[in-house]
Amino acid sequence: MKNIFLLLVFFLSVEAFAVRDITTSTVVSVYQKDGSDKVFEFESDVIHLCYHRDTPYIYQVVSDTAVEANRKFSLVLAAMMSGKKLGFHDSQVCGEGTRSTVTWVRIIN
């Protein structure tokens, strides 16, 4: 019985820290810090694991190249400007401060 209980606790804890795909969110703001052409951030209405009660829901997008970062930035900006929903992959890895790291983004029609 103890082994079953431990197995159940293990699977529940793994599920709690699993990555997740956000299927619909609203972009509140998007910005790129000076001096970093491979990283930008956006604020969403979806809470994440790294959230602190006194901060907005900020996600950080880190890309391998500046071209990739610009493409993702354009998608997030287009979603915000057109009032479309944004889908993205929340890795639930806390980046700088209270930011959760995102690997891909897409516009939801």
C-alpha positions as CSV (number, residue, x, y, z in Angstrom):
1,M,0.0,0.0,0.0
2,K,2.9,2.3,0.8
3,N,4.4,1.7,-2.6
4,I,1.1,2.6,-4.4
5,F,0.9,5.8,-2.4
6,L,4.5,6.8,-3.2
7,L,3.9,6.0,-6.9
8,L,0.7,8.2,-6.9
9,V,2.5,11.1,-5.2
10,F,5.4,10.8,-7.8
11,F,3.1,11.0,-10.8
12,L,1.0,13.8,-9.4
13,S,4.1,15.9,-8.6
14,V,5.6,15.3,-12.1
15,E,2.3,16.4,-13.7
16,A,2.3,19.5,-11.6
17,F,5.7,20.6,-13.0
18,A,5.1,19.5,-16.6
19,V,5.4,21.9,-19.4
20,R,2.2,23.2,-20.9
21,D,0.8,24.5,-24.2
22,I,-1.3,27.7,-23.7
23,T,-4.0,27.5,-26.4
24,T,-5.4,31.0,-26.0
25,S,-4.2,34.1,-24.3
26,T,-4.4,37.8,-24.7
27,V,-1.2,39.8,-25.1
28,V,-1.2,42.9,-22.9
29,S,2.3,44.2,-23.9
30,V,5.4,43.1,-25.7
31,Y,8.9,44.6,-25.5
32,Q,12.5,43.9,-26.1
33,K,15.3,45.1,-23.8
34,D,18.2,47.1,-25.1
35,G,21.3,45.0,-25.9
36,S,19.6,41.7,-26.4
37,D,18.6,40.7,-29.9
38,K,17.7,37.1,-29.0
39,V,15.4,37.8,-26.1
40,F,12.1,39.6,-25.7
41,E,9.2,39.6,-23.2
42,F,5.5,39.8,-23.3
43,E,2.8,40.2,-20.7
44,S,-0.2,37.8,-20.9
45,D,-3.4,37.3,-19.1
46,V,-2.4,33.7,-18.3
47,I,-0.8,32.9,-14.9
48,H,2.4,30.9,-14.8
49,L,4.6,28.9,-12.3
50,C,7.1,31.8,-11.7
51,Y,4.4,34.4,-10.9
52,H,4.7,36.5,-7.8
53,R,1.6,38.2,-6.5
54,D,2.9,41.8,-7.0
55,T,4.0,41.3,-10.6
56,P,2.2,40.9,-13.9
57,Y,2.3,37.6,-15.9
58,I,5.5,38.2,-17.8
59,Y,6.8,35.6,-20.3
60,Q,10.3,35.6,-21.7
61,V,11.0,34.3,-25.2
62,V,14.6,33.2,-25.7
63,S,15.7,32.3,-29.3
64,D,18.9,30.8,-30.7
65,T,19.3,33.5,-33.4
66,A,18.2,37.1,-33.8
67,V,16.2,36.2,-37.0
68,E,14.2,33.6,-35.0
69,A,13.6,36.1,-32.2
70,N,12.4,38.8,-34.7
71,R,10.0,36.3,-36.3
72,K,8.5,35.4,-32.9
73,F,8.4,39.0,-31.8
74,S,6.5,39.9,-35.0
75,L,3.9,37.2,-34.3
76,V,3.4,38.4,-30.7
77,L,3.2,42.0,-31.8
78,A,0.7,41.1,-34.6
79,A,-1.5,39.2,-32.1
80,M,-1.5,42.2,-29.8
81,M,-2.2,44.8,-32.5
82,S,-4.9,42.8,-34.2
83,G,-6.7,41.7,-31.0
84,K,-6.1,38.1,-31.9
85,K,-5.3,35.4,-29.3
86,L,-1.8,34.0,-28.8
87,G,-0.9,30.4,-28.3
88,F,2.5,29.5,-26.9
89,H,4.5,26.8,-25.1
90,D,5.2,27.6,-21.5
91,S,8.3,25.6,-20.4
92,Q,7.5,26.6,-16.8
93,V,11.2,27.3,-16.3
94,C,11.7,30.5,-14.4
95,G,14.0,32.8,-16.3
96,E,15.1,36.3,-15.2
97,G,13.1,37.3,-12.1
98,T,9.5,36.2,-12.3
99,R,9.4,35.4,-16.0
100,S,8.5,32.0,-17.4
101,T,10.4,30.9,-20.5
102,V,8.5,30.3,-23.8
103,T,9.8,28.2,-26.6
104,W,7.3,28.8,-29.5
105,V,4.4,31.2,-30.2
106,R,1.5,31.2,-32.7
107,I,-1.5,33.4,-33.5
108,I,-4.9,31.9,-32.8
109,N,-7.6,33.0,-35.2
